Amino acid sequence: MPTANINGANLWYEVSGQGKPLLLHHGYTASRVNWQPVADRLMDRYQIILMECRGTGESEHTAEGYNLAQYAKDVVGMLDHLGLDSVSYAGHSMGGGIGYTLALDHTKRLDNLILMAPIPARGTANMPTAEMIEQRLAARRRGDRAYFLKEMVAARFRPDVQTDAWFESRVDHLLGVSEGHLLGGMETMHQLDVEERLCEIQMPALMITGGVDHLLEANLRDYSLLGDASLHVLSRAGHETAVHEPDAVADAIDQFLLHGPINAEKLMAMAAAKL
């Protein structure tokens, strides 16, 4: 598997397909696996770029750099490595937080912003207590798969795609991330605070959210604050949106990239212009 040294970290990446470049970035404690079903469906139309951030998947476990600002700089560094001036960017969950950071602080490097079940622009709420964090760290250190499986399986509502094997794979990823990413990623998501700046994002944007995701309300609020955005809500999807509904997610992204964002305000303006 190819890696590139980006900002002092050896990061895994993969490029496949042909067409306009589309970078898919995973969420917290996840990896390329969460985007793979969508990547498979789009690589006949787009150049798909998958990457894994420092401390996750097959990327290097660095001593530092576990924050959204650095993750965003690593995306920019990957674009430089690939010789790309700009790209359409799609981020899931924590990857959506990276997307907000890229759109605000590295605006010229994005052509389009796709947010799939992103963390709230005002930051994640309810940081776990120190005791809860230590319990999870202790379970990781002793390799206690049952501890994490019980928590994950309790929220299963799509057994057609969230199979036992899928949950086992998710535990593999969780146990495999670096402790720096586990702690730093948690803290930086909690500290994100860009809600008041969302109006500055004027590039075409797409918000994809699951109808049964606990982040639905926050996603709808953030969508309403974006300058030029479409909204796509999937009634049978939770937070693992691309796993639950890969066909629908791939189609929503494709239609957005082909036609741009559409919303009621824009539709009314278009109709008024024809009168």
Protein Blocks (a to p, Z undefined) as FASTA:
>chain_A
ZZddeehiacddddededjdddddddehiafklmmmmmmmmmmmbccdddddehiajbcc
dfbhiafklmmmmmmmmmmmnopabdcdddehjlmmmmmmmmmmmmmlpfbdcdehiacf
kbpehiadfklmmmmmmmmmnopaklmmmmmmmmgcblmlmcfklmmmmmmmmmmpcfkl
mmmmmmmmmmgccklmmmmpmbdcdddddfkbcklmmmmmmmmmpmbdcddddfkbcfkl
mlmmmmlmmmmmmmmmmnopadfklmmmmmmmmZZ
